[in-house]
């Protein structure tokens, strides 16, 4: 008899817990049900963050400290690339890296990036075609970066116009190769 009593207590306890949870919902007014249905039918919209700058406003800004260099639902980042060879832009010699001309759709800005597989002396420049607007890395546009940390990149220029990104390498102590890519 005691065994049968224990078998009834467990299901009965479970039923009481379920009723305690559902009972307030069953007693809710029709207006509360309508309000709950209306709120569940609303779609959740992603939050829109405006770009930190656009076009000429981005001139001289770092694409990675702003959000311009980050792809998102509101920002497509596209690129055009060219291989860098010790034998020149058409190839030949040894492949040593790539030059990229990046473009941000939200910021309407371009910047140049170089990845090298070895620490060559390099200077990077991005220019707006038809104007004197340009950015360089190193920033003085006359010296070469000889460090080992890559990628290396320029700050941004106005992307409303055609831009040209160029990388100049000093492989044997003087300017020996230059490659460029438009976007």
Secondary structure as the mmCIF struct_conf table of DSSP 4:
data_model
#
loop_
_struct_conf.conf_type_id
_struct_conf.id
_struct_conf.beg_label_comp_id
_struct_conf.beg_label_asym_id
_struct_conf.beg_label_seq_id
_struct_conf.end_label_comp_id
_struct_conf.end_label_asym_id
_struct_conf.end_label_seq_id
HELX_RH_AL_P HELX_RH_AL_P1 UNK A 2 UNK A 27
BEND BEND1 UNK A 28 UNK A 28
HELX_RH_AL_P HELX_RH_AL_P2 UNK A 30 UNK A 40
TURN_TY1_P TURN_TY1_P1 UNK A 41 UNK A 41
BEND BEND2 UNK A 42 UNK A 42
HELX_LH_PP_P HELX_LH_PP_P1 UNK A 43 UNK A 48
BEND BEND3 UNK A 52 UNK A 52
HELX_RH_3T_P HELX_RH_3T_P1 UNK A 55 UNK A 58
TURN_TY1_P TURN_TY1_P2 UNK A 59 UNK A 60
TURN_TY1_P TURN_TY1_P3 UNK A 63 UNK A 65
BEND BEND4 UNK A 66 UNK A 67
TURN_TY1_P TURN_TY1_P4 UNK A 68 UNK A 69
BEND BEND5 UNK A 70 UNK A 70
STRN STRN1 UNK A 72 UNK A 72
TURN_TY1_P TURN_TY1_P5 UNK A 73 UNK A 74
STRN STRN2 UNK A 75 UNK A 75
STRN STRN3 UNK A 77 UNK A 85
TURN_TY1_P TURN_TY1_P6 UNK A 86 UNK A 87
TURN_TY1_P TURN_TY1_P7 UNK A 89 UNK A 90
BEND BEND6 UNK A 93 UNK A 93
STRN STRN4 UNK A 95 UNK A 104
TURN_TY1_P TURN_TY1_P8 UNK A 105 UNK A 108
STRN STRN5 UNK A 109 UNK A 116
BEND BEND7 UNK A 117 UNK A 118
STRN STRN6 UNK A 121 UNK A 128
TURN_TY1_P TURN_TY1_P9 UNK A 129 UNK A 130
BEND BEND8 UNK A 131 UNK A 132
STRN STRN7 UNK A 134 UNK A 137
BEND BEND9 UNK A 138 UNK A 138
TURN_TY1_P TURN_TY1_P10 UNK A 139 UNK A 140
BEND BEND10 UNK A 141 UNK A 143
STRN STRN8 UNK A 145 UNK A 145
BEND BEND11 UNK A 148 UNK A 148
STRN STRN9 UNK A 152 UNK A 153
STRN STRN10 UNK A 157 UNK A 158
TURN_TY1_P TURN_TY1_P11 UNK A 159 UNK A 160
BEND BEND12 UNK A 161 UNK A 161
STRN STRN11 UNK A 163 UNK A 170
BEND BEND13 UNK A 171 UNK A 174
STRN STRN12 UNK A 177 UNK A 182
#
